[in-house]
C-alpha cells in the first residue's frame, strides 16, 4: 500500500511505502500534515475506503460470562456468539455491525 504524505504548512507532498512515512515534515519540520492511502502511484490518485470493509473478529469488550449470555442474546439478537474459555464473544463483521452492537449495549466510541 502506498501512503501519501501531504504537509499543510509548506505544501510538501511525497509518497511512501507502507510504514515509511515521517512523523514531521522533511521540509519545514511541521506537524500539521495529512496521510492518504493510495491504490497506485500518485499519477492516478484513488483513495481506498478501509473503514467499512468486512473484517470479522470476536469482540472482547462486548463479551459476557456464561450467566449473562441470555441477556446478551436479547440485547443483540443478530449476533453470532462463540465461547472462549468461560466467556462468550459476539462476532463483529464490519464497522457498521460494530457501531450497531455498541449502540445496543449503550456504549460510545472513544
C-alpha positions in Angstrom: 0.0 0.0 0.0 1.2 3.5 -0.8 0.8 6.3 1.7 0.8 9.9 0.5 2.3 12.5 2.9 0.9 16.0 2.4 2.2 18.9 4.6 -0.4 21.6 5.3 2.2 24.2 6.2 4.6 24.2 3.2 2.7 22.0 0.7 5.4 19.3 0.6 3.9 16.1 -0.9 5.7 12.7 -1.1 4.7 9.0 -1.5 6.0 6.4 0.9 5.7 2.6 1.1 3.6 1.3 3.9 5.2 2.2 7.3 7.9 4.5 5.9 6.2 7.9 6.4 7.9 10.5 8.6 6.4 12.0 11.8 7.5 15.5 10.9 7.6 17.2 7.5 11.0 16.7 6.0 11.0 20.3 4.5 9.6 22.5 7.3 9.7 20.1 10.3 6.0 20.9 10.8 3.5 18.6 12.5 0.4 19.7 10.5 0.0 17.1 7.7 -2.4 14.5 6.3 -1.8 10.9 5.3 -3.8 9.3 2.5 -3.9 5.7 1.3 -3.4 5.3 -2.4 -4.2 2.3 -4.6 -1.5 3.1 -7.1 1.1 5.8 -7.6 0.4 9.5 -7.3 -0.1 9.9 -11.0 -3.6 8.3 -10.6 -4.9 9.2 -7.1 -7.6 6.8 -5.9 -8.3 6.8 -2.2 -9.3 3.5 -0.6 -12.1 3.2 1.9 -11.0 0.7 4.5 -13.5 1.6 7.2 -16.4 -0.4 6.0 -14.7 -3.4 4.6 -15.6 -6.8 6.2 -13.1 -7.6 8.9 -14.7 -10.4 11.0 -13.5 -10.6 14.6 -14.8 -11.6 18.0 -15.3 -8.7 20.4 -13.7 -9.0 23.9 -15.4 -5.8 25.0 -18.9 -6.9 24.2 -18.2 -10.4 25.6 -20.1 -11.8 28.6 -19.8 -14.6 31.1 -21.9 -17.8 30.9 -24.6 -16.4 33.2 -25.0 -13.2 31.2 -25.4 -14.9 27.8 -29.2 -15.0 27.7 -29.4 -11.2 28.4 -26.8 -10.5 25.8 -28.6 -12.6 23.2 -31.7 -10.5 23.9 -29.8 -7.2 23.5 -28.0 -8.4 20.3 -30.4 -10.8 18.5 -28.5 -10.6 15.2 -25.1 -11.6 16.8 -23.4 -15.0 16.4 -21.7 -16.0 19.7 -18.6 -18.1 20.3 -17.3 -19.5 23.5 -13.7 -18.5 24.6 -12.7 -20.1 27.9 -15.5 -19.1 30.3 -16.8 -16.2 28.3 -18.9 -15.7 25.1 -17.9 -13.2 22.5 -20.1 -11.8 19.6 -18.9 -11.9 16.0 -18.4 -8.4 14.6 -18.3 -8.4 10.8 -17.6 -4.8 9.9 -17.6 -1.2 11.3 -21.4 -0.8 10.8 -22.0 -4.0 12.7 -19.7 -2.8 15.5 -21.4 0.6 15.8 -24.9 -1.1 15.9 -23.8 -3.5 18.6 -22.2 -0.7 20.7 -25.4 1.3 20.4 -27.5 -1.7 21.6 -25.1 -2.1 24.6 -25.4 1.7 25.3 -21.7 2.2 24.6 -20.0 5.1 22.8 -16.9 5.0 20.6 -13.9 6.7 22.2 
